[in-house]
């Protein structure tokens, strides 16, 4: 024991003696990068509390932030929940309680709304994007002077400043996009005790790429375009490595990249929804877009209404049947004391029997009774006799005692399908056809019991094999504009319009009509738990977000992608109600023009080099050619993937949709200039280029400064000064002059 102690002490003395005093740590600080970062912070955070009023889409995102604060469920079809949660986090750190009515642009914020906190995170994201531009250009292999030029252009872009100073998501998206691209190309070279090829740091940056790609997609679906571009780059790189026989463990490298760039983003994407659904556990305004099972999993709302319902259907059960499809709107199988007209407007005849529709509101006329065709009882026996898959039943309307019926009569709005009615015996040789087979679409066994909320059921007409289906058409005035229900004889596969689930359910106890009507107005009882798994809720929510009807109507400030590249449009974000102070989303005209020229210049350079290389004429070294290709993939490719897809979108588009593409286009400007300066121009012409670059930067600054009152909202301009800013007739600047 003593010998061990002495040995350890000797080892410690040896280690101490090897340390040379004094201990010195040296660090390299890029002062240019520090100054640019400070300018980015100042330009984006300066006066973000102004105006203390709702600015443009803050009225949209603010509603979701308030719902987060109150833990109320909602659906936003425009994108995944990460961006909303980031904005909500800013509201949380500011102590926002969610109590503000987001009903109009320009509404003054009340004292309980922490304006600076709501806008802080987007402003920080916009600020940090400034140094990211610098280091990204350096990572692409270009000089620090070129990186400085790119950063100054980004710093003085009015549209990017405006978008990052309010509770909006584009600046957050751009930050994650730039960080993702930077992570792909960066390896740690500033820490001396790790080499550039050190695998731990390679893995760190690889994982960071996966995380930032997931965050970009999680903020807005637009992030998917750049993510796919980076995946393509990674795939090309891996294909090259696979062909290099000098490398070992290629399979492990491929697996690592697949896990980091595909599996990790997918898991994170699921994680965003898990947090989203965990936070929003209360019933909210968007519940009816979801299935009955989803609604019942939320606190309040349908969960409160359906609490205590029996789980299994039985003969004599009183039920409401909700269409699984939410298109055009959620609705319930319904009937009322009104008949189909004898003849329709086009001259076709009907059965003149009782109307059966799908009604988009909860109503006592939505209740139906499941009856055994072989018995007269309309109450549940003791013990209850369950209804199973494959059973034949009748459905009796609770308030009018008419059986659900379909027959070979054309439906009013869908003549290719059968009319569905509540059967009335007019004694005109039209017998009842009211037997329906229960087909549980999501059954696990052939003897499965029909369950409340959980079972998705097709009702198949026994005689004609027609499926009870929501056609989606609205009936005319005689049908009270309710939705048409038909019997579809050509129904194939799984179609949500032909699937129903029981939402409200009680065991019928009253045989007489008068007593039954009173019973249908009373609440249900008996408790049952219907918690959905996370994956079931995620899949349903994701499907609803992707398939919910998009708003396609024209907006005052909507524009087309062709308007963006020439900036023939702008958006008035905020107008002072009494003065000339106003904020507009508009770009720096000089920067946008230079970006278009740089894009055309790059394409000309690329095509000319490509053609000459095909003829074995190599004007530039191979390394320079590869550098130019890489810059084109990142900058020109980043512009293309973030711009061209909008030509295929059938949604209302705005100028701010162009900002991610604009960011990559700005990075291309100094890249093209450096290449032209180094590899195209002769020495005598380079001086002229220097002068042109200085003149261009001066013009960018002067344009930025001239339009800064419309970027920051102050100082307030006179009517004459506003007139002087109308550089384009298409710019809708002068909304109000006093």
C-alpha positions, 0 to 999 in steps of 0.5 A: 500500500505504501509503495503504491502511494509513493509511486503515485506521488512520484508520478504527480511530481513528474507531471508537475515538473513537465509543466512550464510556467507561465501558462499562456493561452493565445487566441486569434480574433478576427476583428472584421468579423467581430465588427460585422457581428456588432453591426448585424446586432445593431441593425436588427435589434435597434428599436425593435420595440417600435412600433408598439403595434401589430405589424403585418403577419404578427397578426397571424403568428401572434394568434398561435403564440397566444394559444401556446401560452394557453396550451390550446391546440391549433393547426397551421397548414403553413408549416411545422411547429418549430417556428411557432414554438421558437416565437412562443419561447420568446413570448414566454421569457417575456412573461406574456400571458397570451391575453391579447386579441390579434384581430387586425394589423396596426392594433396597438399592443396592450401593456401586458404584451412584451413587444421586445421579447416577441421580436427578440429571437427573430432579430437575433437570428437575423443578426447572427446570419450576418457573420454566418455569411462571412465565414460561409464565403471563406469556407467556400475557398474565397478571400476574406475581402470577398467574404467582407463584400458579401457580408456588407451586401447582406448587412445593408439589405433592407428587406432582410432587416425588416423581416428580422425585426418583427415576430416573423419566421423568415430570418429564423429560417435563413439562419438555420439554412446558412448554418446548415450549409456552413456545417457541411463545409466546415472542419475545425482548424483553429483549435491546435490540439485537434487536427482538421482530420480529427474524427470527433470534430468531423462527427460534431459538424456532421451532427450539426448539419443534421440538426440544423437541416431538421430545424430549417424544415421544422421552421418552414417547409421551404427549408426542405428545398435546401435540405435536399440540395445538401443531401444531394451534395452529400450523396455525390461526395459519398459516391466519390468516396466509394470509388476511392479504393485507397480508403478503408471503412467506407461502409461505416462512413456511409452509415454514419452520414445516413444516420446523421443526415437522414435518421437524425433529422427525421427523429428531430422532426418527430420530436418537434411534433412531440413537444408541440402536442405535449404543450397543446393538450387543451381543446381549441378552435381547430378541433373539428378538423381532427378525427373524433379520437384526436378530439377526445384525447384533448382536455375539454371540448369533445373529451368533456362531451364524450366522457363516460360513453360506452366503448362498444356498440350494441343493438339499441345504441344511440349514436352520432356518425361523423364523416372521417373526411374533413372535406369540405368541412367536418360534418355528421350524418343528419336527417330532418322533417323535410323531403326531397322535392318531387322534381329538381331544377333540371327536371329529374324526379326524386323519391320525395322521401325524407332528406338525409344530409351531412350537417356541419354542426352538432344537433339533436337531429344527428342521433341515430339508433342501431337496430337489429333487423330481426327484433322490434326493440330499440333499447339496449338489452341486459347484457348488451348484445355487441355489434360486430364487423360483418353484422347487418343492422338498421339505422333509425333516425332518433327524432323522426323514426325514419330508417336510413335507406338507399335505392336505385334513384339518382342522388340530387347533386350526384346523379351517378350515385344513389339517393340516400333517404329516410324511408317513408312508405307512400304505398307506391310500390317502393319498398324499404331498402334499409339493411346495412352491413357493418364493415370496420375498415381498421379492424384487427380481427374478423369478429371485432366489435364496433367501438366508439370513436376508435372504429372507422366503419363503412356502411355497405347497403345490403341490396345494392352494395352501395357505400354510404358516402359524403359526396362533398356537394352542397344541396340547394336552398330546399336542402338548407345548403347542407352537404349531400350524402349518397350511396356509391356503387363504384366505391373502391379502396379506402376513401375517407368520404365513405368512412364514418366513426361514432362520436357520441354514444349512449345506450338507449333506455326509452322505447317510446318516441316521446321519452326517446326524444327527451333522452336524446337531449340529455348528457351521456354517462359512464367513463372510458379512456381513449388516449391515442398514441403519439405516432397516431396523433402525429400521423393524423396531424401531419396529414391534416396539415398537408391536405387542408385546403390552402387559401388561394384568394387574392391578397392585396399584397400578394405577388407572383414569383416573376415580380420578385426578381425585379422587385416589382412589388412591395408590402406595407407592413405598418402604417401610422394611423395619423402620420406618415410613418410607415414600414414596408418590405422592399429590397435594396434595388441596387443589391437586387440588380447586382444579384441578377447580374451575378446570376447571369454572369455565373451562368455565362462563365459556367457554360463557356468553361464547360464548352471549352473544357469539352474541347480540352481547353482548360483556361483555369486550374482544376482546383479553381474549376472545382471551387467555381462549381462548388460555389455555383451549387451552393449559391446559384443552386441555393437560389434555384431551389428556394425560388423555382418551386414557387412557380408550381405552388397554388397558394397565395405568395408574397415577396417575403417568400423570396428572401431565402433565395435572395440570401444565396443570390447575394453570396454569389455577387462577390464570388463572381467578382473575385473569379472575374478579377482573378481569372478573367480580367487582365491587370489593366482592367482590374483597377477599373473593376476596383472602382466599379466595386467601390461605386457599387458598395457606395450605391448599396449604402446610399440606397439603404440609407435613403429607404431606411425610414421605410425600413425602421419606421422613423424618422417620419417623412413628409409627403414630398419625401415619400414622393421622391421614394417612388422609384417604380410605378409598381411600388405601392408606397404612398398609402397615406400622406398627411 
